[in-house]
Amino acid sequence: MDTGLIIAIVIVVIILIALVAFVLPRARRKREERQLERRRGAVVDRHREVAEERQSRAELAERHAARERAEADLHEARARVHERGLADDELRDADDPDEVVNRRETFADREQPDRTDGTETTERDDATERSER
């Protein structure tokens, strides 16, 4: 074989080794980076889904808690009314104290008797009277 051919073969082999040594690892790293980016995107999406789900549950819990607080306030107001003896008619009509406590009807829901001045009470009047006490 001719020396020029051997030198050409050696140069081609050196170029191939350089390609294998430098280009392939870079291509592999880029492929891994793309895979990592896809995984990262999937994880970000999943975290956001979980965050939205928990946010929804928290809002529902807040609404439930607000309702419970409102019910507690209602029972406290009714307790004050009973304490003052302003709702004795309810007690006379009920056999069981739990029946009075568990009623869903509020005082504002009932028809109020006429006032002494001839005007009917309204819910706003009732609220005003409660706030004045």
Phi, psi and omega per residue, in radians:
M1 nan 2.655 -3.063
D2 -1.441 2.539 -3.093
T3 -1.148 -0.606 3.131
G4 -1.127 -0.677 3.122
L5 -1.177 -0.696 3.127
I6 -1.127 -0.755 3.136
I7 -1.110 -0.707 3.117
A8 -1.106 -0.747 3.122
I9 -1.106 -0.766 -3.140
V10 -1.094 -0.727 3.139
I11 -1.127 -0.757 3.104
V12 -1.080 -0.744 3.125
V13 -1.114 -0.731 3.125
I14 -1.120 -0.704 3.107
I15 -1.121 -0.755 3.107
L16 -1.103 -0.710 3.109
I17 -1.126 -0.719 3.116
A18 -1.107 -0.728 3.095
L19 -1.052 -0.813 -3.131
V20 -1.133 -0.688 -3.066
A21 -1.310 -0.584 -3.029
F22 -1.942 -0.765 -3.024
V23 -1.343 -0.806 -3.100
L24 -1.084 -0.769 3.099
P25 -1.099 -0.636 3.105
R26 -1.140 -0.754 3.108
A27 -1.102 -0.702 3.113
R28 -1.111 -0.766 3.116
R29 -1.087 -0.736 3.110
K30 -1.116 -0.708 3.095
R31 -1.094 -0.771 3.116
E32 -1.119 -0.663 3.101
E33 -1.124 -0.705 3.094
R34 -1.118 -0.739 3.101
Q35 -1.104 -0.751 3.132
L36 -1.100 -0.699 3.105
E37 -1.095 -0.737 3.091
R38 -1.102 -0.783 3.120
R39 -1.089 -0.747 3.131
R40 -1.039 -0.796 3.118
G41 -1.062 -0.723 3.129
A42 -1.122 -0.726 -3.139
V43 -1.183 -0.710 3.108
V44 -1.064 -0.807 3.124
D45 -1.046 -0.770 -3.124
R46 -1.123 -0.743 3.105
H47 -1.067 -0.711 3.139
R48 -1.170 -0.668 3.090
E49 -1.074 -0.803 3.138
V50 -1.118 -0.700 3.129
A51 -1.095 -0.765 3.121
E52 -1.113 -0.723 3.133
E53 -1.088 -0.798 3.140
R54 -1.183 -0.621 3.092
Q55 -1.081 -0.746 3.114
S56 -1.094 -0.768 3.124
R57 -1.125 -0.666 3.129
A58 -1.149 -0.718 3.107
E59 -1.122 -0.699 3.096
L60 -1.113 -0.747 3.117
A61 -1.112 -0.673 3.103
E62 -1.119 -0.724 3.106
R63 -1.125 -0.722 3.120
H64 -1.111 -0.754 3.134
A65 -1.129 -0.688 3.113
A66 -1.107 -0.715 3.113
R67 -1.129 -0.745 3.123
E68 -1.085 -0.720 3.096
R69 -1.103 -0.713 3.122
A70 -1.110 -0.739 3.111
E71 -1.122 -0.701 3.115
A72 -1.114 -0.742 3.099
D73 -1.082 -0.707 3.118
L74 -1.075 -0.798 3.139
H75 -1.139 -0.641 3.101
E76 -1.139 -0.729 3.108
A77 -1.121 -0.735 3.121
R78 -1.138 -0.618 3.098
A79 -1.103 -0.733 3.113
R80 -1.113 -0.685 3.126
V81 -1.102 -0.786 3.126
H82 -1.173 -0.650 -3.140
E83 -1.074 -0.630 3.134
R84 -1.443 -0.102 3.127
G85 1.379 0.369 -3.093
L86 -1.539 -0.087 -3.124
A87 -2.263 0.639 -3.125
D88 -1.137 -0.446 3.121
D89 -1.088 -0.586 3.069
E90 -1.117 -0.709 -3.110
L91 -1.187 -0.614 3.138
R92 -1.189 -0.615 -3.097
D93 -1.386 -0.330 -3.033
A94 -1.843 2.474 3.085
D95 -1.525 -0.562 -3.036
D96 -2.034 2.308 3.120
P97 -1.058 -0.557 3.119
D98 -1.127 -0.530 3.106
E99 -1.083 -0.693 3.134
V100 -1.224 -0.737 -3.098
V101 -1.192 -0.663 -3.042
N102 -1.476 -0.029 3.111
R103 -1.108 2.416 3.120
R104 -1.557 -0.231 -3.108
E105 -1.241 2.378 3.048
T106 -1.752 2.924 -3.139
F107 -1.154 -0.571 3.131
A108 -1.209 -0.431 3.139
D109 -1.264 -0.483 -3.102
R110 -1.319 2.711 3.018
E111 -1.308 2.237 -3.133
Q112 -1.538 2.466 3.064
P113 -1.162 2.770 3.129
D114 -1.074 2.547 3.060
R115 -1.300 2.955 3.129
T116 -1.176 -0.427 3.124
D117 -1.523 0.016 3.047
G118 1.655 -0.059 3.113
T119 -1.714 2.627 3.110
E120 -1.479 2.665 3.084
T121 -1.397 2.666 3.069
T122 -2.082 2.971 3.113
E123 -1.069 -0.656 3.122
R124 -1.139 -0.689 3.103
D125 -1.098 -0.721 3.119
D126 -1.090 -0.764 3.133
A127 -1.114 -0.699 3.129
T128 -1.120 -0.766 3.136
E129 -1.093 -0.694 3.134
R130 -1.149 -0.689 -3.103
S131 -1.252 -0.458 3.129
E132 -1.299 -0.423 -3.072
R133 -1.304 nan nan
